[in-house]
Each structure stands twice: as C-alpha cells, then as structure tokens.
Amino acid sequence: MDSQVPNHKKVAGIILAAGAASRMGQPKLLLPWKGSPLIHHAARTALEAGLDPVVVVTGAAAGDIEAALAGLNVVITPNPEWLSGQSTSVRAGILALPEDTDAAIFLLGDQPFVTSDLIRALVTAYSRTNPAILAPYVGDRRSNPVLFDRAVFDLLCQLRGDEGARGLFGRFPPAALPWADERISFDIDTPEDYQRLLEME
C-alpha cells in the first residue's frame, strides 16, 4: 500500500507535544488548520506515512491534546516532568517505543508543512544508508523532522534540561536528505505566525 513505509525497517514517530506554548498565549497545537487541530494534523500525517507506532508525548494541556487525537491510532505518553525541559519529553518518547524499533523520527506538531511524502523519503533514505541521524536540508539549512537510529537511543535518554535531540549533532553530524520545499521549516510560535499560516493556504 502507498501509505506504508517502503522498506522493512521498523520506524516509529515521536511527536513532542508537551510544551506550554508560552509565546502563543494558548495551547498552539489545538489551533485549527484545514478543519482539524494542528496536533491532529501532525499525527495523521505520521500515520499516513506508515510510522509505527506513533507516540505523542503530552504535558501541558494533556487532556485537551488527547481529546484532539480521538479516533487516531496513536500512543499517548504523558510526561509529568515536562517543566524540566524538552529532554524529558525526548526520553519519555524513546522509552515508550517497542524493543524492535529500528529508528524514530521526532516530529513537532507546529510544523504543518511536513508531509507524509517527506517522512517516507526520510525512511527510504535511512533504509539505504543507515546513518545514525538523518535530517532534511533545504539548501544548506537543516530542518525537521529528524530521524535517529536505535544506536543513539541511549544517548538521547541521557540528555538533560532543555537540551533537545540536537544535542547529539556535534558527535553525529546529520546525514542530509535534500528537500525542495522550504515551507517545511515554517513553525508556529506566536499569534503572528499562526496568522501567516492561515494566509498561506
């Protein structure tokens, strides 16, 4: 089927959805776009790409986030330590994965132009070259989502504070997947960003 990951690797998706979105002034992942909350769109995209499982790490507004995902085959993983920084959500996501997971793609719910085609392309490139870390690049600019091989899962779990997974990039420079659509880097942090999103499509 076209919706499935096109190889024999078992690649999971981890959506980091625990933050308080302080600059937005409200839970940004619940904002509507194209008829559904942003978090629902992100999870549906990951599922359509064939990622399995799709883990959603919640923290602030956990109940509302979970409600917005009703009907989707995702694994909700609460992170009671979310106030201690993004590293705690990275760790919670990794620890929620099955033991036979080969790699995980970290996704952010506020980047609506990340498509299932991009996710499939990452998995296909990973299956061919097996890098420790793989990221899309628009020109020379690295973007999200980023794929991490199981070989670095333990290191991801050792991150502390607000250090995200990019803390490993010095030791494991990401392999590059060239990508033409610069909109994948667009994220939503402020009301102005959200207004721009609504005006873009």
N, C-alpha and C positions, 0 to 999 in steps of 0.2 A: 504493500500500500504506500501511496505517496506520502502519507502523513508519518511514516515511521522513519526512525533514524536509519540511514542507508549503510549499515555495517553491523558487525557482530559485537562491537564494544557495548558495554552497558554504561551509558552516560546519564547521570542524574541532573536535575536542575535544582538550584537552591535560590529562592527569591528572598532577598533581605528586605523585610517589611516591618522592622521593629522600631524604627526611629520616630521621634515626636514631631518632625517637620516644623521646627520652631520658626523658621523663616517664612513659612507659608501661613502660619497662624491657625491652621486647622489640619486634620489628617489628609495630606495631599493624595495619598493612594486611594482615597474614597471619592475623589473628584470624578465627575462623569466625563467620559470621552467616547464618542461614537456609540452612545447608548448603554455603556456599562462603566463601572468604576475602573480606574486605572489599574488597580491590583488584579481585578478580574481579567482585564485585557492581557496583562503580563502573564498570568497563569495559563490562560487559554492558549496563548502563543507558544509557551513552553510545551504544553501538552500536544498541540498540533504538530510541533517539531519532532515528537516522539521521545522526549526526555522521560526517563522513568527511574525512580519516582520523581515527582515534582514536589519539593519540600518548601513550605512557606514559613519563614521564621517570623513570629509576631512578638510584639512588646507593647508599645503604646497603642491604644485603640484596638487591642487584640480582639475583643468581641465583635466589633464592627467590621474588622478586616475578615474575620472568619465568616461572618454573615454575608459579606460581599462575595465570598468564594463558594457559596452554597451551590451544590449541583456539579461542581468540578472535582475530578478525581485527584485531589492534592492531599499531601500530608501536612497537617498543621502542627508546627513545633513551637510552643511558647518558649520565650527566652526571658525568664524572670530577672536576669542580670542585664537587661538591655541598657540600663542607665550607665553601666560601666564601660560602654563603648562598643564600636562595631565588631571588634574582635570576638566579643562574646556571642554575637549572632553568627559569625563565621563558624565558630566552634560548635554551636548548637546545630547548625545545618549539617556539618560534617558528621557529627555523632549520630544524626538521625538516619544516615544512609545505610543501606544493606551492605553486608560484608563483601558481596561480589561486585560492587560498583567499581568500574574501571576509572572513571573520571567524573568530575562535576563541573557544571557551568554555573557561575554566580551571576544572577540577574538582578537588576534593580527595577522596582515597579514603576519608577518615574521616568523611564526612557521608552516612550510609546512607539518609537520608530524602529526598535529592534524587532525584526521579523522572524518568522519561522524559517524562512529561507536562509537567513544569516546563521541561525542556530544550527541548521542542518549542515551548512557549509563548514562551520567550525568542527562539527563532529566528523565529517568526512575527511577534512584535513588532518585531524587528530589521528584517525584510524590509519592513515597512510604513513605518518611520520612519527607519531608517538612522542611529541615534545612534553616536557614537564609542565609547561604553561604555554597557552596559545591565546592570542588576542586579535581582534580585527583592527586593522590600521587603515585610516583614510589618509592617503598620502603618507606623511611621516608621523601622523598623530595617532597614538594608541587610543582605543575606545573600549567600551563594554559591549557585550558581556565577555568575561574571561573564563577560559577552560583550564582546570587544574587536574593533572594526572594524580592517580592514587598515591604515587611515590612521594608527593609533597603534602598529603593529608595530615600527617603527624605534625609537620611544621606549621601548617595552618592553625592547628589546635593549640600551638604554643604562642600564638600572637597574644598581645596584651593591650588593654586600654582601647583607644580609638584607632589603633593601627589596623587598617583593613588588609585584605589579602595582598594588596600591592606591596606590603612589607617584604614579600619574598622576591620582588622583581630584581633586586640587586644581585641576589645569588643565582636566580634562574631567569635571565632575560627572556621575556615572552617571545616565542616564535610569532611571526606575523602572517595574518591572513589578509591580503589586500581586499579592500571593500570600497565601492564607489560612492555609496550614498552617505553623504556627510551628516545627514539628519540623525543617524544612529547615536551621535554624541549629544543630541539635544536632551536635556533633562529639565525637570520642573522643581525649582526650589522656592520660588516666590510667586505671589499673585500675578506679577507681570509676565513671568514665564508661562503660567497657565493661560493667560490671555493670548499670548503669542501662539500657543498650541491651538487654541480654538480658531485663530485666524489663519493658521497654516493649512487646515483641511476642513 
